Amino acid sequence: MINSVRNTVLAVANKQNFGYITPFDFNLYAKQAQLDIFEDYFYRYSQWITKQNVRQSGSGYSDHVKNIEQAIDIFSTINTPDDTNGPVFPLPNDYYLLNVVRYGNREVERVSNSKLLHLTSSNLTAPTTTFPAYAMNGSDITVYPSTITTGVTIQYIRKPLDPKWTYVALGAGDSEPVFDQSATDYQDFELPPEDEPLLVAKILQYAGISIREKDLYVSGQNEEGKETQKQG
Amino acid sequence: MAYLTGYEYYENNGNLPEDANWGSYQYTSLTDIVNNFMLMYVGNDKLVNNAERYNVLFHAKRGIQELNYDAMKETKIVELTVCDNLRVVLPPDFVNWNRISLFKDGTLFPLTENVQTNFAKSYLQDNDCRVLFDQDGDVLIGTSLLDGSRIDGLHKTQYLGDGPFHGSLGYSIDGQWIFDFSIGARYGSNSETANMNPTFKIDKASGVINFSSHMTDEIVVIEYISDGMEGGDDSKVSVNKLFEDYIYAYIKYAILNSKFGVQEYIVNRAKKDKSSLLRNAKIRLSNIHPGRLLMNMRGQNKWIK
């Protein structure tokens, strides 16, 4: 998808004589655009749940909540954290949102640090191996009861990988680099194909700001506005 | 919990204890209740949303405790020998008693609770009846005469055997009854305490049952209720399936009732739901069916002398 996005961006930018975007710049804009859209999934998810509750979302193909869940689940990862310091387990570096922590086939419940003391002090709610709990501290989680030192797995939403349009540099006389998908550091966008127009619009905006071309920025912004309106 | 195979149910897959799964199908585990509730009753399109699992767990346990106190009829029974101190420590999961009996000669004799006190804490006093204290300012405790007289059999109890002293207060020492010289008229026995069997009184603060002097070296059978929390082992906490729907309704009501902004009619609906399900479950559990009623009704033509 990345080559197609780049071609479109270049076509729009060049057509209007707004100048050439280098692969390095394109990769920077692409990363930023992908992160923007990725973060927007969570806001849209929340908005669509509210709409669903007032019957503004249907089922099947019109189930927007399900569609957004599918897009987010592309980034879902299951990981077994290092248990050297159990019951304190480090989180992976690429985690964006921690979804579920499991101990065997049991879910470990997240508890805010402000409630933790009350929770562990009460006979009825104190975490047990049947109903374990965890609290987050920095980039670690601490699992309760402290007898749980191994067997913890986490399911989380990772950050998207940085997209990279890779190319083969031709001779000095050639002006256009050629797309090379076989490069080891090649990385396509990870977003679903339906977000391609949005990616193009966002990259155009960044390019417009970069080359101080207001028309390009506004054009990108308008395209994004239309896409966002369509998606709700 | 997954369904069990026949081998798993009857013989615990060859593991010990063999009887681990006997009768388990009557019950739904706490784990299942919490999981099912989180799955079916908590969600963005449900009445209950944004409820933490520990909220659900707390209310589920409270609901099970309440059921154990009256509706569930899950009585625990323990058998103990009463020693010379005429005292038995309450079972570790004791909440309240149903029946306390003397087991003697193959028969259970239900004991009555002594309406009068048979134990006391004795404060030490000086000659001027002033209470004595130790260096920390705590009251000095001595041996209670009331306790002593009960243990020594010097506490008067009512004689209900045959003969002219029937209904009189006397001392029972080593199986022999001794009476004071009778003064004044007697107008029948005190029916409130008229029972030949030994008596008991529970000292809740001390966590013991104090018995009258006749209970020395006897076997006592205590039927009591607990709160169903199985000593804090959540994996063993369960509830009879007849109460499963009630527990869901109880949790739902408890959460909605304590949540801000829930309309009163929704809270009331949940309350009615809970109450009617409890009633249904109690009726089901009482096992009223024609065969049983028939047995009860057979006594209707019996002459009462």
Chai-1 contact restraints between the chains, C-beta under 6 A:
chainA,res_idxA,chainB,res_idxB,connection_type,confidence,min_distance_angstrom,max_distance_angstrom,comment,restraint_id
A,I49,B,N44,contact,1.0,0.0,6.0,A-B,restraint_1
A,N53,B,D45,contact,1.0,0.0,6.0,A-B,restraint_2
A,E109,B,R53,contact,1.0,0.0,6.0,A-B,restraint_3
A,L119,B,Y54,contact,1.0,0.0,6.0,A-B,restraint_4
A,L124,B,F58,contact,1.0,0.0,6.0,A-B,restraint_5
A,L124,B,K61,contact,1.0,0.0,6.0,A-B,restraint_6
A,T125,B,Y54,contact,1.0,0.0,6.0,A-B,restraint_7
A,T125,B,F58,contact,1.0,0.0,6.0,A-B,restraint_8
A,T128,B,D234,contact,1.0,0.0,6.0,A-B,restraint_9
A,T130,B,T31,contact,1.0,0.0,6.0,A-B,restraint_10
A,T130,B,D234,contact,1.0,0.0,6.0,A-B,restraint_11
A,T130,B,S235,contact,1.0,0.0,6.0,A-B,restraint_12
A,F131,B,L57,contact,1.0,0.0,6.0,A-B,restraint_13
A,F131,B,D234,contact,1.0,0.0,6.0,A-B,restraint_14
